């Protein structure tokens, strides 16, 4: 009898332990879209979160449901926001290597509701968020995964999470969702806004903080009116874990690359207009080349290290009608150098290479 009692206690402990399992972001990411949640009691924020947490249990959601409305719990492990009139809750864990969770609910134009959860796991200070969207059908009491929602498949401007910090911010008030990609070495963000279309938040625009300063650098060089940059890419040309910003117009005629080490340390590395094109070389060299008039060809090179121009080099080629050949004149940081030195510098750049970036849409501020 005693042996049976011990076995029963052990079995109950195992069952209880399994029932209290918290799911990892990877487990939720790979499994949530395959599972419809049933038995949802109402479309208010706390019953929705309860139904979600009964299926995909996380520590911050459990904390909201247990302590979120308790003022005394605010100074413990989490900072809570429980705003039931606006259909919003959140729990932010204090300290590094923590977990955050936000959830909100919107009324949809088809009479249903859209329930959203953003669960973020931190590794050190670096966040790894996942966004989950469900359709709530009151007649069935179900939460059905909406895997095709744009934010579920959010793709950052730069794929390395150790370089940028992605924060998906659900709205406590209003309906806009803002995703901030905080570039750690830049000290400022790329922000993407998703606006409500009656059924879900959809992408409406991307802005780059302090882009007005970058545009002034381009305008001062080219003096071309009404240039509108609409595409961006991030590429780490000098492999220092701080990507450069690459922007382009729709047709690609006007492009610019900026090295950024903070709001007050922005350098335009290379740029083009309709007569020129960008060029790239193995040894961290970026430049532009193209016509500078009849019988004239100009090449600008910039050597990069630690996201800063080390030096600039120019090859001014003019047609010599007596020799019937193009003659190069070389300049390093605007000072003329010998033909031998110029040739040596060009050789040090290594082989030319092609770079085709994945461009994202954005709007200049």
N, C-alpha and C positions, 0 to 999 in steps of 0.2 A: 504493500500500500504506500509506504514511504517512497519507494523507488518510482512508483507511478506518479506521485505528487511532484517529485523533483522534475520528472520528465515533462509533466504538464506545465509547470512553471517555466521551464526552459523553452518549451514550444510557444507559450504565450509571449515570452520575451522576444523570441525571434520574429513572431508575427507583428508585435508592436514595433520592433526595430525597423522591419520592412515597411510598415505603414507610415513611419515617420521619415522615410527617405527623402532627402532633398536632391533634386535633379540638377545636374551641371548644365551650363549653357550649351555644351556640345550635345548632350542627351536631348535637351529640349529642341535645339535647332534641327536635329535629324528626325525627331519623332512627332513634333506637335502637329504638323500639317496632315498627318495620317489619322488623327483621332478627333472625332466629333465629341464634344462634351454634352452630356445629357443631364436631365433632371435639374436644370437651372431654375431657381425659384422666382426670380424677377429680373427686370432689366436695369435695376439700380446698381450703382457702382460696387457696393460691398457684397451683395449676393453674386454678382458676376465674378468678382475677385475670388470669392469663396469657392465657386464652382471651378474656376481655373486652378486654384491652389489645391483643390482636392485631387485634381488630375496631374498637375505639374507643380508639385510642392517646391517652394523656395523659402529660404530663411526670411528675406525681407517681406514677402507677402504674408507669411505666417505672423510676423511681428506686427504688421499693420492690423490684421484681423484681431490679434490678441491685445495689443497695447496702443494702437493708433489713436484712439480717442481718450487715452489716459494722459493728462498733462504731466503727471509725475514721471512718465516713461520717456519724455522728450530728452532728458539729460542722460539716458542710459546709452545703449549701443547705437540707436538710430535717431535721426531727426525725422519726424513724421509730418505729413500734410494730409489731412482727411477732410476734403471739401465735398460732402455729399450733394449739396444743392447744385454744384457745377459738375458733378460726376467725375471727380478727380481725386486720386490718392497717390502718395509717394512715400517711400522710406529710403533715406540716405544714410548709409552706414558711416560712422565716424572712423577716421583713420585710413591707413593704406591697406591694400589687399582685401578690400571689402566688397560688398554687393549693394547695388541700388536697384530699386524697382519703381516704376511709374505705371499707372493705369488710368485710362479715361474712357468715357463712353459718349458717343454722339448719336443724335437721332438722324436716321437716313430718310431720303425722300420716298422710299418704297414702303415706309411704315415699320421697318425693322430698326435695329440699332447696330452700330459698329463699336465693338469693344476692342481696345488696343492695350497691349502690355509691352513695355520696354524693360528688359532685364539686363543689367550691366554687371559684369564681373570684372574686378580690377586685379591686375597683376602689377604690384607696386602702385605707381600712379597712372598706369596706362589702362584705359577702359576698353572692354570688349563687349559692346552692346549687341543684343538681338531684339528685333521688333516683330511682334506677333499681332495679327489682326483676325478678329472673329466676327461673323454675322450672327447677331442674336435674333432668334425667331421666337416671339412670345407665345405663339400658338402651339409650338412644339416643345418649348423650354430647352432649346438647344443652342450651343455655340459651335458654329461651323467654321473651320479654318478658311481664311481667305489668303491662300498662298500667293496669288498673283498681285497683291497690293504692292505698289512701287517701293514703299519703305521696307518691306520684307526683304527685298533684293537690293537694298542700298549698297552702292559701290562707291567707296571714297575716292577722292582725287589722287591719293597716293596709297599704294597697297600695303605699306609696311607700318604696322600698328605701333612700332617703337619710335616712329618719327612724328606721327600725328596722333592726336587724341580726339576720337570721334564721340560726340555727345548728341544723342537723339532726345530732344526735349518735347515731350507731349504738353499740350496747353492746359493750364488750370482754368483759364478763361479764354474765350474765343475758340477758333477752330484751326489755326495755323500750327503746323508742326515745323520746328526749326532744327536743322542738323548743323552743328558747328564742328568743323574740322580745325582744331587748334594746332597749328604747326609749331612745334616746341622751340625750334631755333629761330623762327620768325618772330615769335611773341605775339602773333595775332592770327585771325581765323579766316577760313573760307566758309561761308554760310550758305546753306541751301534751304529754301523755303518751299513747303508743300501746303497748298491752299485747298480748302474744302470745296468739293464740286457737287455736294448734295448726297454723295454716296461714300466718298473716301477722300483723304488728302492726296493730291497729285502735285508733282513738281511744277513750280511756277517760276523759279528763278534762282540763280546763284550769284553771290556777290563776293568780292575779295576786299577785305579791309585794307585801307590805305592805297587802293589801286589808283586813286587820283594822283598820288605822288609819282607812281610809275608812268602813268600816261603823260605827265609833264616832262619826264625825261625823254620819252619818245617824241613828243611834239617839239621839244627844243632841238632835237637832232634832225628831224625831217621836215618840220613846218608844213605838214600836209593837213588841210582842214577836214574836219568831220570824219576822222578815222574812228570806227567803232569796232572794238575788239569784242568778239562774241564766243570765243573758244579758249579753253585753258587746258594745259597738261602740266604735270609735275614730273621732272626728270632730274636725277642726281648725276650731273655730268662729271663731277670730280669725286664721286663716291665717298663723300664725307658724312653720309647720313643726314644731310640737310639738302633737300631737293631744290633745284632752281624752278622758277615759274616761267612757263612758256605760253604765250598768248598769241592768238591769231584772229584775223577777220574771217568772215564766212568764206570768202573766195581764196584766202591764203596769200593774197598779195602783200599784206602788211603783217609782219610778225615781230615779236620781241621776246627776248629771254632776259630774266632778271635774277641776279644773285641777291639773296636777302639774309641779313643777320640782325634783324630787328627793324622796328618802324623807322629808325633814323639811320639805318645802314642798308640802303637799297641801291644797287648798282645795275645799270642796263649793260648786259654783257654783249649782246648782239641784237641787230634789228635789220629789217628789210622793208623795202617798198616794191612797187611793181616791176622795177628794173633789176632787182637783186634777189638773191636766194641765200638761205642758211647753209653753212658747211660745218662738218664735224670731223675731228681727228682723234686718234687713239689716246693721246696723252693729255686729256682734259683740256682740249682746245676747241673753242666755239668761235664761229666767225660768219661773215657774210661776204658775198662776191657778186659782181655784176658790172654792167656798163656804167661809165661815168661821162659818156659823150662819144663823139666820133673818134675812132682810133684810140679809145681810152678804156681800160679795164682796171677795176680797183678791188683789192681783197683786204678785208680787215680780219685780224685774228685776236682772240683774247685767251690767254692762258689762265686757268682757274685752279686755285688751291684753297681749301677750307672756305668755299663759297665766296671767295674774294678774287678779283682780278689781280694776278701777279704782275703781268705786264700786257701791254697791247702792242700789236705789231701790224704794220701795213705794207702791202706790196702794190705800189702804183705802177701800172704798166701802160706805156704810151707807145704808139706806133712810130717807128723811125723810118721815114720815107726813103732816106739815103741808103740805109741798110736793109730796108724792106723786112723789118722784124720788129717784134714787141720788145721794148727795153724796160727792165724793171728798176725802180728806185725804191729802196727799203727804208722804213722808219720804225724805230722802237720807242714807244712812249713819246711820239712826235719829234724825235731826234733822228736825223739821217744816219744810217750806218752803211758800212762798206758792202759791196756785192758779196764778198766772201762771208761776212758775218750774217748777212741776210739769208744766204743760202744755208748756212749752218743752222740758223734758227728754224727755218722752214723744215729742214730735215729732222730736227728734234721733235717736231709735232707728231711724227709717226704717220701711219697710213690713214688715208681718209676713210670714213665709214658712214653708213646710212643710219638714221634714227627716225623711226616712224612712231610718233607718240599716240596714245589713246586720248583723244580730245573730248572734253566735257563742255557743255554749254554754260555760259555765264553772262552776266550783265555788268557793265561797268557802272561804278557808283556815280 
